Amino acid sequence: MDRTVLLEDIRTLISAPLGGDQSVDRARVERTLTDGYAHALALEAERLQIERRMEHVTARIGAGERNGVVGELSRLSQQLGSTERSLAELRTLLASLRDRVRR
């Protein structure tokens, strides 16, 4: 599922009424939570991959390599920050949806 669509779906479910004829379908909520947790795991895997690449670049710098490695490390650092922000946003929304459904 596309990240933007997933986040929009979670936000919609968080703000939807609970109970009554127009309440959200519990199966939809469970499916969305499952998709969200799967996406969170993918982001965590991406974060680990970026961290490993950063370690390799840092080792190359330590070995004296200078050709382009600083730029590569900077790019990886930006990717890591973006991934961590995405993961934090997703986790916050998932926690809100999970807590809302539990009430």
N, C-alpha and C positions, 0 to 999 in steps of 0.2 A: 504494500500500500504506500502511496506517495505520502511523504512526511507532512506536507501542507494539508492534504485531505485528512490525514489522521488527526492532526492537531485541531482542525476545524470540527471534525466529528466529535472529538473529546469535549471541546468547548460547548458544542451544541447539547451534548448529553448532560453536561454539568448544569447548564441553565434550563434544561427541560423540566416541566412539572413532574412531580412524583405522585403516583396514586391517581385514581380517577380514570375516566375513559380516554383521556389524551396523554396518559403517562407513557414514559419510554418503555420499550420492550426490554425486559431483563436479558433476553438472549442477545439483543443488539449490544447492550452494555457489556456483557461478558465477552462477546466477540471483539469489541473495541478494546477492552482491557487486554485481551490476549494479543491482539495485533500491536498494541502499544508496548507491552512488555517485550514482544519479539523485536520490535524496532529498537527498544532500549538496549537489548542484548547486542544487536548489530552495531549500534553506536559505541558500546563498550569495546567490542572487538576492533572497530575502526580506531578508537582511541589507543588501544594497546599496540596496534600495528604502527601508528604514527610514532608512539613512544619508542618502539624498537628501531624505527628508521632514524629517529633523533639520536639514539645511542650509537648507531653505526656512523652517522655523520660526525658526532662528537669524537668518536674513536679515530676517525680519519683526520680530524683537526689535531688531535693529540699526537698522531703519527707524523705531523708536519705538513699534511696536504693543505694547500691554500686556494686552489683553483675552484672557485664557485661554491665552496662548502658553506661559507658564511651565509650566502644568499639562500642556499638550500635549507640550512638550519632555521633561518628566519621564516621561510615559507612554511616549513613543517610546524614551527611554533604557532603561526597564525592558524593553520589547519587544526592543531590541537585545541587552541582556544575556542574556535568555532564549534568543534565537536563537543567539547565540554559544556559550552553554553546550550547547545541543542539538547544534550542529554539532561542537563539540569532542568530545562524548561519542560521537557517531556515527563520527567519524573514528578515534577510538581503537579502537572495537570493530571497525571495518572493517580497520584495520591488523592487529589481533590475529588476525582470521579469515584474512586474506590470508597473514600470516606462518605461521600454523599449517598452512595448506594447502600452502605452498611447502616445508615441511620434509619 
